[in-house]
Amino acid sequence: MTNIIRPVIEPGIYFDMDEATYHAAEGLSCSGIKHLTVSKLNYWHKNLNPDREPEDDTGARRFGKAVHSRALEPERFDRNFVMKIFPEDYPGALVTADDMKAFLETNGLPKSAKKKSDLIDRIVASGLPAVIWEHELERHAAEHEGKTFLGSEESKKIAAAAAVLAEDPCAKAALSGGMPEVSFFVRDPETGVMLKARMDYVRPRSTVDVKTFSNSRGKPIEKAIYEAIFYEAYHLQCVFYNLVRELARRQLAAGEIRTHGNVSEQWLKEFTETEGHGFVLIFIESSAPYDLRIVLMKEAEAAGADLNVYWSSAHMRIHDMKILYAGCLEKYGDKPWRDNVLPHQLEDTDLPMLMFS
């Protein structure tokens, strides 16, 4: 079994890289760290396995990507997403076999047929003006090949969430003066491995990430968001992005890497000269009433203070996973990242504390 050969991208900051190229490229990302935290084999399976299934574009995942694009890059949204069409959009369209038989009978043509396709062929051959639903579907699919198709209700929700982001004064300020969907590739000086991150919105002095969330259990909104940060490991993403961004800033200032794509000299100057930068999470609810909250994340509460626990915890995990990743690349080569694990005798401390309540 041979691993998928991942293209090696030159270290740098990319303002014009498409998402597929980024995901295919070599490098340890934040999601890769999460996979590696589960197990080495889990990382291999989800990133290097040549027989792995493509990641499902689930409703929640698709919705989040669409809101990002609609809010941050409207032009790209139009290139990547399109509304599905429905029969009601085409009054008088011939949808069912009965519709087609009625049309043929009305126009004095034979209506008997073994298959629906025979009815369609007869209508087309007649030269009579008719809107055939199958043909409209095929035309629409061909015109928008490669795009993600959205349902009408889904599209309304995406537009509503994006509108809230555009109207909120704090979110509007956070999502201005920056560059959307920036891809970073840097060599880690400690291990030599490639680190990569694709950031939603990069301002010269801060990084902004937009998250959609659902509060189906009706928790207080802040509690739902803070739990999402913990369970989805958004604090890990914050610290990893800060690490990658700072490495890129230093390497860019030293002339070790370069930028790719269009970006203003003023933006680059401010980015390169800013040693400390903030991290902002914007949470937008994925259904009405589209509640919005903004969370600022920092290393410490004040200058000189101890690191916040969430920050130091994430920092330690990133450090450990970088070393593990480098070791696995060297040890396993093309083979699955699998060890023969000895049997383990269960101890009380292995179980959740709920066992003892």
NORLIN-V399003 format. One record per pair of residues at least 12 apart in sequence whose C-alpha atoms are under 6 Angstrom apart, sorted by the first residue. I is the first residue (numbers start at 1). GAP is how many residues later the second one is. Records with the same first field share a line. If there is no record, write none. Layout:
I: GAP  GAP
This chain:
2: 332
3: 45  46  47  331
4: 44  46
6: 18  19  20
7: 18  19
8: 17  18
11: 174  175
12: 173  245  246  247
13: 170  171  246
14: 168  169  245  246
15: 167  246
16: 245
27: 167  168  169
28: 167  168
29: 167  168
30: 207
40: 297
41: 296  297
44: 293
64: 148
67: 91  95
71: 91
80: 67
81: 66  67  68
82: 67
83: 66  67
84: 65  66  67
93: 38  39  40
94: 38  39
95: 38
97: 19
161: 129
178: 24  25
179: 22  23
180: 20  21
181: 18  19  20
182: 16  17
183: 14  15
184: 12  13
204: 66  67
205: 72
206: 71  72  73
207: 72
208: 72  73
209: 72
210: 71  72
211: 72
212: 71  72  73  74
213: 72  73
214: 71  72
236: 78
249: 23
253: 19
279: 18
280: 15  16
281: 13  14
282: 12
299: 12
